[in-house]
Amino acid sequence: MQVASLPEGVAALPADIHRARSHMLAGEYGQALEIHKKAAGMLKGFIDSIPRSDTARRSKWQIELDELLREAALAGSVYEELKSMPPKPPKVRGREVSSS
């Protein structure tokens, strides 16, 4: 049985996902979100190219896509939460200024 090769973009997904996760660990949630979205779009296109009759293969990749979308949602949620926080108050003579 011959195994079909993966499209170039799909073959690069493990490296892209690793990069996205590295950005999340570094606190760079906006970058992580963008990479996750790009990877999810690529994976969705790949799933759509699998014949509908190949339900086992489609299902396997759909599970991976769902996990990737959950990670993207987490990155997006943290990113939005951090954006909504007020900036850190400036320091005056080695201590923070109280905002109240």
MIMAR-858540 format. One record per residue (C-alpha): x, y, z; residue number from 1. Coordinates in Angstrom, 3 decimals, decimal comma. Each point is the difference from the previous one (the first is absolute). Last residue first. Example, Ala and Ser with C-alpha at 12.3 -4.5 7.8 and 13.67 -1.06 7.14 Angstrom:
2
+----------+----------+----------+-----+
!        X !        Y !        Z ! seq !
+----------+----------+----------+-----+
!   13,670 !   -1,060 !    7,140 !   2 !
!   -1,370 !   -3,440 !    0,660 !   1 !
+----------+----------+----------+-----+
***
This chain:
100
+----------+----------+----------+-----+
!        X !        Y !        Z ! seq !
+----------+----------+----------+-----+
!   -6,085 !   55,326 !   44,088 ! 100 !
!    2,531 !   -0,607 !   -2,800 !  99 !
!    2,858 !   -0,650 !    2,421 !  98 !
!    3,409 !    0,901 !   -1,403 !  97 !
!    2,440 !   -2,893 !   -0,041 !  96 !
!    3,266 !    0,247 !    1,889 !  95 !
!    3,628 !    0,645 !   -0,922 !  94 !
!   -0,098 !    3,782 !   -0,032 !  93 !
!   -3,272 !    0,162 !   -1,889 !  92 !
!   -1,008 !   -3,084 !   -1,987 !  91 !
!   -2,685 !    0,286 !   -2,646 !  90 !
!   -3,319 !   -1,836 !    0,409 !  89 !
!   -0,331 !   -3,277 !   -1,944 !  88 !
!   -2,309 !    0,402 !   -2,948 !  87 !
!   -3,691 !   -0,747 !    0,433 !  86 !
!   -1,118 !   -3,530 !   -0,831 !  85 !
!   -2,222 !   -0,458 !   -3,061 !  84 !
!    2,863 !   -1,032 !   -2,265 !  83 !
!    0,988 !   -2,733 !    2,474 !  82 !
!   -3,503 !   -1,466 !   -0,064 !  81 !
!   -0,125 !    0,146 !   -3,798 !  80 !
!    3,314 !   -1,878 !   -0,318 !  79 !
!   -1,024 !   -2,561 !    2,626 !  78 !
!   -3,222 !   -0,745 !   -1,876 !  77 !
!    1,691 !   -0,079 !   -3,375 !  76 !
!    2,699 !   -2,421 !    1,163 !  75 !
!   -2,672 !   -2,231 !    1,561 !  74 !
!   -2,142 !    0,119 !   -3,133 !  73 !
!    3,026 !   -0,879 !   -2,132 !  72 !
!    0,754 !   -2,979 !    2,249 !  71 !
!   -3,607 !   -1,175 !   -0,323 !  70 !
!    0,222 !    0,457 !   -3,786 !  69 !
!    3,128 !   -2,176 !   -0,111 !  68 !
!   -1,754 !   -2,711 !    1,982 !  67 !
!   -2,984 !    0,097 !   -2,374 !  66 !
!    2,333 !   -0,173 !   -2,997 !  65 !
!    1,731 !   -3,086 !    1,410 !  64 !
!   -3,354 !   -1,722 !    0,555 !  63 !
!   -1,002 !    0,985 !   -3,533 !  62 !
!    3,180 !   -1,662 !   -1,293 !  61 !
!   -0,959 !   -3,366 !    1,464 !  60 !
!   -3,632 !    0,382 !   -1,108 !  59 !
!    0,994 !    0,751 !   -3,589 !  58 !
!    2,239 !   -3,088 !   -0,047 !  57 !
!   -2,710 !   -2,252 !    1,396 !  56 !
!   -2,696 !    1,507 !   -2,231 !  55 !
!    1,780 !   -0,666 !   -3,279 !  54 !
!   -3,227 !    0,163 !   -2,058 !  53 !
!   -0,018 !    3,786 !    0,339 !  52 !
!    3,216 !    0,092 !   -2,021 !  51 !
!    2,773 !    1,954 !    1,743 !  50 !
!    0,396 !    3,480 !   -1,507 !  49 !
!   -2,243 !    1,600 !    2,624 !  48 !
!    2,285 !   -1,367 !    2,708 !  47 !
!    2,981 !    1,688 !   -1,682 !  46 !
!   -1,815 !    3,311 !   -0,210 !  45 !
!   -0,897 !   -0,247 !    3,683 !  44 !
!    3,656 !   -0,749 !    0,819 !  43 !
!    1,168 !    3,107 !   -1,844 !  42 !
!   -2,620 !    2,159 !    1,682 !  41 !
!    0,913 !   -1,421 !    3,405 !  40 !
!    3,691 !    0,708 !   -0,619 !  39 !
!   -0,695 !    3,619 !   -0,936 !  38 !
!   -2,256 !    0,502 !    3,010 !  37 !
!    2,558 !   -1,604 !    2,342 !  36 !
!    2,766 !    2,216 !   -1,389 !  35 !
!   -2,071 !    3,127 !    0,546 !  34 !
!   -1,013 !   -1,051 !    3,516 !  33 !
!    3,565 !   -0,772 !    1,028 !  32 !
!    1,159 !    3,421 !   -1,181 !  31 !
!   -2,754 !    1,680 !    2,022 !  30 !
!    0,732 !   -2,210 !    3,001 !  29 !
!    3,665 !    0,908 !    0,341 !  28 !
!    0,292 !   -1,140 !    3,627 !  27 !
!    3,165 !   -1,999 !   -0,666 !  26 !
!   -1,882 !   -3,262 !    0,518 !  25 !
!   -2,597 !    1,142 !   -2,526 !  24 !
!    2,711 !    0,900 !   -2,516 !  23 !
!    1,537 !   -3,457 !    0,428 !  22 !
!   -3,416 !   -1,545 !   -0,602 !  21 !
!   -0,322 !    1,895 !   -3,273 !  20 !
!    3,508 !   -1,080 !   -1,070 !  19 !
!   -0,777 !   -3,649 !    0,779 !  18 !
!   -3,217 !    0,349 !   -1,995 !  17 !
!    1,919 !    1,395 !   -2,965 !  16 !
!    2,619 !   -2,775 !    0,187 !  15 !
!   -2,683 !   -2,703 !    0,157 !  14 !
!   -1,956 !    1,728 !   -2,806 !  13 !
!    2,808 !   -0,010 !   -2,586 !  12 !
!   -1,222 !   -3,212 !   -1,658 !  11 !
!   -3,433 !    1,603 !   -0,283 !  10 !
!    1,381 !    2,932 !   -1,968 !   9 !
!    1,996 !   -2,269 !   -2,309 !   8 !
!   -2,952 !   -2,257 !   -0,817 !   7 !
!    0,254 !   -3,401 !    1,661 !   6 !
!    1,335 !   -2,952 !   -1,917 !   5 !
!   -2,382 !   -2,802 !   -0,835 !   4 !
!    0,865 !   -3,319 !    1,570 !   3 !
!    0,389 !   -2,864 !   -2,467 !   2 !
!   -1,405 !   -3,380 !    0,986 !   1 !
+----------+----------+----------+-----+
***
